Amino acid sequence: MDQIKKFSPAIFAIIIFCFFLPFVNLTCSGQTVMTMTGIQLITGAEYKPQGMLDQQGMFENQSGQQSGQPTTDQSIDSQPMALFALVAAVLALALSFVRKKLIAIICMIASVFGAVCLLLLKGSLDSDASMQGQGVVQIEYQFGFWFSFLLFVIGAVLQWVIFKEKPQSANIVPEPPPAVQ
């Protein structure tokens, strides 16, 4: 059980690392338009439409009207759910070094919260893609997204196991009775 306690901070550190990996691909007709990391989802990103999207002028210009001319740089707004998931991972990492049952519950709640935030992020991105992309733009979720979600779930389970662990009782060896002579 002590090995699980030592291993649990590593899970949250790997989740934070996953935010630097590709989270989503924006695709149009099977062609990848853009790949975004978790950090780019948090901060927002600017991109220049390429390929078919640039040639057809599919994106709206700054005034909100579609133009038939090639568009300039476009931006993707920051996603607060990605930020909340990262904050949950950082909080769980910081607290997972403390070996108390209350802290294990807090880390478990942070893990569940992070996983829920990632699911809400997925729902938000899917709905934005269908509304803004008019059915042309699809989102493919990459390794960083799914691995961080899986690690949040594993982190919650490990924290539950740590919480349910029974405290080790002190091994008290009774003194033998004095020898009678």
Wavefront OBJ file of the C-alpha trace (Angstrom):
o trace
v 0.000 0.000 0.000
v 2.914 2.300 0.681
v 3.959 1.968 -2.974
v 0.558 3.276 -4.108
v 0.995 6.336 -1.926
v 4.386 6.995 -3.490
v 3.001 6.457 -6.999
v -0.031 8.748 -6.749
v 1.807 12.098 -7.196
v 3.331 10.751 -10.417
v -0.129 10.281 -11.915
v -0.991 13.935 -11.423
v 2.398 15.039 -12.777
v 1.774 12.994 -15.928
v -1.675 14.587 -16.298
v -0.046 18.030 -16.238
v 2.458 16.842 -18.853
v -0.439 15.618 -21.037
v -1.646 19.206 -21.381
v 1.483 19.883 -23.475
v 0.606 17.030 -25.842
v -1.877 17.286 -28.733
v -5.423 17.374 -27.337
v -7.571 17.918 -30.442
v -7.294 17.999 -34.215
v -9.615 20.211 -36.240
v -10.347 18.416 -39.496
v -12.284 19.282 -42.595
v -13.153 16.516 -45.049
v -10.498 14.296 -43.531
v -7.779 16.959 -43.871
v -6.219 18.174 -40.609
v -6.559 21.942 -40.376
v -5.068 22.446 -36.939
v -3.745 20.530 -33.952
v -4.136 22.064 -30.514
v -2.505 21.150 -27.219
v -4.251 21.423 -23.862
v -2.283 24.586 -23.104
v -3.483 26.161 -26.361
v -7.054 25.308 -25.383
v -6.481 27.112 -22.084
v -4.864 30.221 -23.559
v -6.694 30.327 -26.871
v -4.885 30.213 -30.196
v -4.649 32.030 -33.476
v -4.264 30.189 -36.730
v -4.313 30.812 -40.440
v -6.787 28.650 -42.348
v -4.988 26.355 -44.758
v -5.898 24.182 -47.674
v -9.532 23.853 -48.595
v -10.789 26.159 -45.842
v -8.545 29.000 -46.967
v -9.454 28.607 -50.634
v -13.202 28.576 -50.065
v -13.271 31.300 -47.429
v -15.369 29.126 -45.142
v -14.652 31.099 -41.990
v -16.340 34.287 -40.967
v -14.368 37.511 -41.031
v -14.047 39.918 -38.081
v -17.461 41.535 -38.742
v -19.221 38.153 -38.588
v -20.006 37.933 -42.315
v -18.824 35.136 -44.527
v -16.506 36.283 -47.234
v -15.663 34.637 -50.491
v -12.092 35.879 -50.219
v -9.388 34.032 -48.359
v -9.476 34.883 -44.697
v -6.714 36.181 -42.485
v -5.741 34.876 -39.075
v -8.575 33.334 -37.080
v -8.690 32.749 -33.364
v -10.032 30.059 -31.100
v -11.261 31.266 -27.730
v -9.819 29.960 -24.507
v -11.721 27.081 -22.957
v -12.309 27.512 -19.211
v -13.036 23.800 -18.681
v -9.509 22.972 -19.844
v -8.169 25.485 -17.323
v -10.286 23.995 -14.525
v -9.017 20.495 -15.364
v -5.398 21.682 -15.271
v -5.955 23.488 -11.953
v -7.499 20.295 -10.529
v -4.412 18.317 -11.586
v -2.034 20.883 -10.067
v -4.035 20.958 -6.823
v -4.130 17.170 -6.613
v -0.386 16.985 -7.315
v 0.414 19.487 -4.567
v -1.825 17.774 -2.036
v -0.919 14.188 -2.923
v 2.401 14.501 -1.091
v 0.540 14.772 2.222
v -0.327 11.374 3.667
v -3.646 11.942 5.416
v -7.085 10.493 4.821
v -8.753 13.906 4.475
v -6.215 14.909 1.846
v -6.858 11.642 -0.024
v -10.562 12.566 -0.226
v -9.709 16.069 -1.465
v -7.388 14.607 -4.122
v -10.091 12.134 -5.140
v -12.612 14.977 -5.514
v -10.073 16.978 -7.536
v -9.531 13.950 -9.803
v -13.237 13.451 -10.383
v -13.649 17.192 -10.967
v -10.817 17.132 -13.533
v -12.368 14.192 -15.387
v -15.779 15.907 -15.425
v -14.185 19.124 -16.706
v -12.596 17.210 -19.568
v -15.963 15.680 -20.477
v -17.595 19.117 -20.351
v -14.767 20.470 -22.515
v -15.446 17.725 -25.050
v -19.143 18.560 -25.103
v -18.418 22.254 -25.490
v -15.949 21.726 -28.330
v -18.287 19.328 -30.114
v -21.192 21.773 -29.957
v -19.008 24.707 -31.039
v -17.678 22.711 -33.989
v -21.158 21.753 -35.151
v -22.488 25.310 -34.828
v -19.497 27.260 -36.124
v -18.261 24.731 -38.664
v -21.714 24.127 -40.142
v -21.066 20.389 -40.142
v -17.893 20.741 -42.213
v -15.381 20.932 -39.364
v -14.968 17.910 -37.098
v -12.934 17.523 -33.941
v -10.791 14.470 -33.333
v -9.619 13.967 -29.762
v -5.994 12.977 -29.504
v -3.812 10.981 -27.124
v -3.216 13.831 -24.651
v -6.931 14.328 -24.048
v -7.848 10.666 -23.597
v -4.745 9.789 -21.575
v -5.292 12.673 -19.170
v -8.949 11.646 -18.778
v -7.904 8.049 -18.065
v -5.280 9.202 -15.553
v -7.832 11.389 -13.759
v -10.025 8.300 -13.328
v -7.066 6.185 -12.176
v -6.026 8.958 -9.772
v -9.511 9.037 -8.261
v -9.507 5.269 -7.773
v -6.039 5.307 -6.188
v -7.036 8.089 -3.825
v -10.120 6.077 -2.841
v -7.917 3.065 -2.120
v -5.621 5.236 -0.011
v -8.629 6.614 1.866
v -10.104 3.157 2.544
v -6.794 1.778 3.816
v -7.008 0.726 7.421
v -4.401 2.303 9.653
v -1.621 -0.022 10.589
v -1.854 -1.031 14.190
v 1.296 -0.942 16.218
v 2.774 -4.369 16.641
v 2.948 -4.536 20.402
v 4.515 -7.672 21.673
v 3.400 -8.413 25.228
v 6.115 -8.979 27.758
v 6.367 -12.539 28.897
v 5.352 -13.085 32.505
v 8.177 -13.196 34.974
v 9.647 -16.612 35.478
v 8.568 -18.297 38.699
v 11.279 -20.042 40.658
l 1 2 3 4 5 6 7 8 9 10 11 12 13 14 15 16 17 18 19 20 21 22 23 24 25 26 27 28 29 30 31 32 33 34 35 36 37 38 39 40 41 42 43 44 45 46 47 48 49 50 51 52 53 54 55 56 57 58 59 60 61 62 63 64 65 66 67 68 69 70 71 72 73 74 75 76 77 78 79 80 81 82 83 84 85 86 87 88 89 90 91 92 93 94 95 96 97 98 99 100 101 102 103 104 105 106 107 108 109 110 111 112 113 114 115 116 117 118 119 120 121 122 123 124 125 126 127 128 129 130 131 132 133 134 135 136 137 138 139 140 141 142 143 144 145 146 147 148 149 150 151 152 153 154 155 156 157 158 159 160 161 162 163 164 165 166 167 168 169 170 171 172 173 174 175 176 177 178 179 180 181
